[in-house]
């Protein structure tokens, strides 16, 4: 990231979270010459398949495909909390990366880490902007905060056409072979079942129907929609 900060930062509780939901948005941002990045809170080491080392390698490969920066805070998978120590580390990273737009995990999701990461991210984003809050770095608050879908989301607040980068986006998704490839010699988890990939594609086709395009991704945010988020989307449409 440059010292001026990044245009877009996506926080995931685990490597691959960003790619599941907004890989197209990230690829599109990079294609438009914007500074975009992913911040993984954990290495996903408690996952049924793969190891922390494997998942780090996959995350690095995926980020290269998307053309974005990737960072990790190394929180303990499944065991990080909303306590001050974790908020301080996340605040310091936000002050370092200085994102204009921050995208978080869903407010409601079957995975507890995703829900917790959303709450932690919302708090860290706010407190990082307070001059007198004792934390490393100079104060910075994202100008817009949005989040991705949970299991059964309501109508989205924003939809983005990612048709032009869809193959690239799915190549980044498929870089996480330890998680999404069925593999005869590995446990068939929910996300490794072919239906999960079809769900990713199905949602993208559904949201694309709103815009009469081929593939699209959706975001949710507080209303009214922040101007900085609308400004980012305008850049992505050019």
C-alpha positions as CSV (number, residue, x, y, z in Angstrom):
1,X,0.0,0.0,0.0
2,X,1.2,3.5,-0.6
3,X,1.6,6.0,2.2
4,X,-1.4,7.8,0.9
5,X,-3.6,4.9,1.9
6,X,-5.8,2.5,-0.1
7,X,-9.0,3.1,-1.9
8,X,-10.6,-0.2,-0.9
9,X,-9.9,-2.6,1.9
10,X,-11.8,-5.9,2.5
11,X,-11.5,-7.6,5.9
12,X,-12.0,-11.3,6.1
13,X,-12.1,-13.4,9.2
14,X,-10.2,-16.1,7.2
15,X,-8.3,-16.4,4.0
16,X,-10.8,-16.9,1.1
17,X,-13.6,-14.9,2.8
18,X,-13.0,-11.9,0.6
19,X,-12.8,-14.0,-2.5
20,X,-16.1,-15.8,-1.8
21,X,-18.0,-12.5,-1.7
22,X,-16.2,-9.7,-3.4
23,X,-13.4,-11.1,-5.5
24,X,-14.8,-9.4,-8.5
25,X,-15.0,-6.0,-6.8
26,X,-11.3,-6.3,-5.8
27,X,-10.3,-7.4,-9.3
28,X,-12.3,-4.6,-10.9
29,X,-10.7,-2.0,-8.5
30,X,-7.2,-3.2,-9.4
31,X,-8.1,-3.1,-13.1
32,X,-9.2,0.5,-12.7
33,X,-5.9,1.4,-11.2
34,X,-7.2,1.8,-7.6
35,X,-5.3,0.7,-4.6
36,X,-7.1,-2.3,-3.1
37,X,-6.3,-4.9,-0.5
38,X,-7.4,-7.7,1.7
39,X,-6.8,-7.9,5.4
40,X,-7.2,-11.5,6.8
41,X,-7.7,-11.5,10.6
42,X,-6.6,-15.2,10.9
43,X,-4.9,-17.9,8.9
44,X,-7.9,-20.2,9.1
45,X,-5.8,-22.8,10.9
46,X,-8.9,-24.4,12.6
47,X,-10.4,-25.3,9.3
48,X,-11.2,-29.0,8.6
49,X,-9.1,-29.0,5.5
50,X,-5.6,-27.5,4.8
51,X,-3.1,-26.0,7.1
52,X,-2.2,-22.5,8.1
53,X,0.8,-22.7,5.8
54,X,-1.2,-24.0,2.9
55,X,-3.9,-21.4,3.3
56,X,-1.3,-18.6,3.5
57,X,0.2,-19.8,0.2
58,X,-3.2,-20.0,-1.4
59,X,-4.0,-16.5,-0.1
60,X,-0.8,-15.1,-1.6
61,X,-1.5,-16.8,-5.0
62,X,-5.1,-15.5,-5.0
63,X,-4.1,-11.9,-4.2
64,X,-1.6,-12.0,-7.1
65,X,-4.4,-13.2,-9.5
66,X,-6.6,-10.3,-8.3
67,X,-3.8,-7.8,-8.4
68,X,-4.3,-6.6,-4.8
69,X,-2.2,-6.4,-1.7
70,X,-2.8,-8.8,1.1
71,X,-2.2,-8.5,4.9
72,X,-2.8,-10.7,7.9
73,X,-3.1,-9.9,11.6
74,X,-2.5,-13.5,12.7
75,X,-5.4,-13.6,15.1
76,X,-6.1,-17.1,16.5
77,X,-8.7,-18.8,14.4
78,X,-12.0,-19.3,16.2
79,X,-10.5,-17.8,19.4
80,X,-10.1,-14.1,18.8
81,X,-12.4,-11.9,20.8
82,X,-13.8,-8.4,20.8
83,X,-11.5,-7.5,23.7
84,X,-9.4,-4.3,23.6
85,X,-6.2,-6.1,22.7
86,X,-7.6,-7.3,19.4
87,X,-9.3,-4.0,18.7
88,X,-6.0,-2.2,19.2
89,X,-4.2,-4.4,16.7
90,X,-6.9,-3.9,14.1
91,X,-7.1,-0.1,14.8
92,X,-3.3,0.2,14.3
93,X,-3.6,-1.7,11.0
94,X,-6.4,0.6,9.8
95,X,-4.4,3.6,10.7
96,X,-1.5,2.2,8.7
97,X,-3.4,1.2,5.6
98,X,-5.8,4.2,5.7
99,X,-8.7,2.8,3.6
100,X,-11.2,5.2,2.1
101,X,-13.8,2.4,1.9
102,X,-13.8,-0.6,4.2
103,X,-15.8,-3.8,3.5
104,X,-16.5,-6.1,6.4
105,X,-17.9,-9.6,6.8
106,X,-21.7,-9.9,7.2
107,X,-23.6,-8.8,10.3
108,X,-25.4,-12.1,10.3
109,X,-23.7,-15.3,9.2
110,X,-23.7,-19.0,10.3
111,X,-19.9,-18.7,11.1
112,X,-19.4,-17.1,14.5
113,X,-16.0,-15.7,13.4
114,X,-17.7,-13.7,10.6
115,X,-20.2,-12.1,12.9
116,X,-17.5,-11.3,15.5
117,X,-15.2,-9.9,12.8
118,X,-18.0,-7.6,11.6
119,X,-18.6,-6.1,15.1
120,X,-14.8,-5.8,15.8
121,X,-14.3,-4.1,12.4
122,X,-17.1,-1.6,13.0
123,X,-15.7,-0.6,16.4
124,X,-12.1,-0.5,15.2
125,X,-13.0,1.6,12.2
126,X,-14.8,4.2,14.4
127,X,-12.3,4.4,17.2
128,X,-9.3,4.5,14.9
129,X,-10.5,8.0,13.9
130,X,-10.4,9.4,17.5
131,X,-7.3,11.5,18.0
132,X,-7.2,10.9,21.7
133,X,-7.7,7.1,21.5
134,X,-4.4,5.6,22.6
135,X,-3.4,3.4,19.7
136,X,-0.4,3.2,17.3
137,X,-0.5,5.4,14.3
138,X,-2.2,8.6,13.3
139,X,-5.9,8.9,13.5
140,X,-7.8,7.6,10.5
141,X,-11.4,6.6,10.0
142,X,-12.7,5.1,6.7
143,X,-15.1,7.4,4.9
144,X,-17.5,4.5,4.2
145,X,-18.1,1.1,5.7
146,X,-20.1,-1.6,3.9
147,X,-20.4,-5.4,4.3
148,X,-21.0,-8.6,2.4
149,X,-23.9,-11.0,2.5
150,X,-24.6,-13.6,5.1
151,X,-26.5,-16.8,4.5
152,X,-29.9,-15.3,3.7
153,X,-29.5,-11.6,3.1
154,X,-32.3,-9.2,2.3
155,X,-32.2,-6.9,-0.7
156,X,-28.8,-5.4,-1.3
157,X,-28.0,-1.7,-1.0
158,X,-25.6,-1.7,-3.9
159,X,-24.9,-4.0,-6.9
160,X,-21.8,-3.9,-9.0
161,X,-21.3,-5.3,-12.5
162,X,-18.2,-7.6,-12.4
163,X,-18.8,-9.3,-15.7
164,X,-15.5,-8.0,-17.2
165,X,-13.4,-9.7,-14.4
166,X,-15.5,-12.8,-13.7
167,X,-13.0,-15.4,-15.0
168,X,-10.2,-13.7,-13.0
169,X,-12.4,-13.5,-9.9
170,X,-13.2,-17.2,-10.1
171,X,-9.5,-18.1,-10.7
172,X,-8.7,-16.3,-7.4
173,X,-11.5,-18.3,-5.8
174,X,-10.2,-21.6,-7.2
175,X,-6.7,-20.8,-5.9
176,X,-8.0,-22.0,-2.5
177,X,-8.0,-25.6,-3.6
178,X,-7.6,-26.9,0.0
179,X,-11.0,-25.4,0.8
180,X,-13.1,-25.5,-2.4
181,X,-11.9,-28.5,-4.4
182,X,-13.9,-31.7,-3.6
183,X,-10.8,-33.9,-3.6
184,X,-11.3,-37.7,-3.1
185,X,-8.7,-37.9,-0.4
186,X,-10.1,-35.0,1.7
187,X,-13.1,-34.5,3.9
188,X,-16.1,-33.2,1.9
189,X,-17.0,-30.1,3.9
190,X,-19.9,-27.8,3.1
191,X,-17.7,-25.3,1.2
192,X,-15.9,-28.1,-0.7
193,X,-19.2,-29.5,-2.1
194,X,-19.8,-28.5,-5.7
195,X,-23.1,-26.9,-4.6
196,X,-21.2,-24.2,-2.7
197,X,-19.5,-23.0,-5.9
198,X,-22.8,-23.1,-7.7
199,X,-24.2,-20.9,-4.9
200,X,-21.5,-18.3,-5.5
201,X,-22.3,-18.3,-9.2
202,X,-26.0,-18.4,-8.6
203,X,-26.0,-15.3,-6.3
204,X,-23.8,-13.5,-8.9
205,X,-26.3,-14.3,-11.6
206,X,-29.2,-13.2,-9.4
207,X,-27.6,-9.8,-8.7
208,X,-26.7,-9.5,-12.3
209,X,-30.4,-9.7,-13.2
210,X,-30.9,-6.4,-11.4
211,X,-28.5,-4.7,-13.8
212,X,-29.2,-6.8,-16.9
213,X,-25.6,-7.9,-17.0
214,X,-23.9,-11.3,-16.8
215,X,-22.3,-11.3,-13.3
216,X,-22.6,-9.0,-10.4
217,X,-21.7,-8.7,-6.7
218,X,-23.7,-7.0,-3.9
219,X,-22.9,-4.9,-0.8
220,X,-24.9,-3.8,2.2
221,X,-24.5,-0.6,4.2
222,X,-26.1,1.9,6.5
223,X,-28.5,4.3,4.9
224,X,-28.1,6.8,3.4
225,X,-25.4,5.2,1.3
226,X,-22.1,7.0,2.1
227,X,-20.9,9.4,-0.6
228,X,-17.4,7.8,-0.5
229,X,-19.0,4.4,-1.4
230,X,-20.9,5.9,-4.3
231,X,-17.8,7.7,-5.5
232,X,-15.9,4.4,-5.4
233,X,-18.6,2.6,-7.4
234,X,-18.5,5.4,-10.0
235,X,-14.8,4.8,-10.5
236,X,-15.4,1.1,-10.9
237,X,-18.0,1.7,-13.7
238,X,-15.7,3.8,-15.9
